[in-house]
Amino acid sequence: MKMLPEEMFRAIVFFTTRMKSLKALYLVPLLAATFIFQNAAAAADKTIGVGAKPINGAEVIIDGSRKMLDEKWVYWEGPRFGSSMPIKWKIVEDPVDKGTVLMTDDRAADGGKYGAADIVTKKTYRDFRLHVEFLVMNPRGNSGVYLQNRYEIQIQEGDKTKHGMGAVINETDSPYDSFNGLGKWNAYDIVFRAARFKDGQLVEKAMVTMYFNGNKVHDNVQIQKVWGGANSGIDGGNDGGKGITDTPQGLKLQCEGHDVRYRNTWIKELDLKKSDTNF
């Protein structure tokens, strides 16, 4: 886990004020050197964080064009589906940088009706590496990134709970301190390993590791279930979300009638033999 500046400061204060020994004199510069090394390495890694370029073998799935939206995405027609093709989400100007981006704009989802106008990739995936950039325009803006159209990584401004920004929804704490804020671009970098089955029975749960704006916030987290019921995603209505089926599914983005924007999104298929998503 990379140290944030305030964490580094607290560590130095601890050692200099609490440890009355010569060892502290050696530990302080060691901690400082470790902090500098970690952050230099993160700065040098151009494959994570806002603006990350696609890695070798990755497929771009959002480039801010209508052409790519129509080619690679469709609506998810779940039990609450209330829109119609073609996709109503809009291509708009990037409010920060040059170019165009994708906006979650579909009135069918007004009032927080998740599942009414969510979009999902036509292609399905098992294990993968994902990079997705998003920007929340207004307070309490809400969307979500659904891995395999099952497991939600939450996007919700102002929410620091387990249902909040950056959480593996309802299962981990929100790493809210990594959020860049309203009107600014953010990035999730994810490695996901699908659930494993033997003779039709679940033997290994899905697993995820995630960086949020370059900070490692989830490390080999086992995902327990699909939350939100049948309207939320595939298998949400099976045994209270615990009835996971052995099927690859697409990447889904949620629409709840809020102005959340996406750009620079790419994905690479993986084949993870071991139960390890660390990267």
Buried (B, 14 or more C-beta within 10 A) or exposed (E): EBBBEEEBEEBBEBBEEEEEEEEBEEBBEEBEEEBEEBBEEBEEEEBBBBEBEBEEEBBEBBBBBBEBBEEBBBBBBBEBBBBEEEBBBBBBEBBBEEEBBBBBBBEBBBEEBBBBBBBBBEBEBBBBBBBBBBBBBEEEBBBBBBBBBBBBBBBBBBBBEBBBBBBBBBBBBBBBBBBBEBEEBBBBBBBBBBBBEEEEEBEEBBBBBBBBBBBBBBBEBBBBBBBBBBBBBBBBBBEEBEEBEEEBBBBBBBBBBBBBBBBBBBBBBBEBEEEEBEB
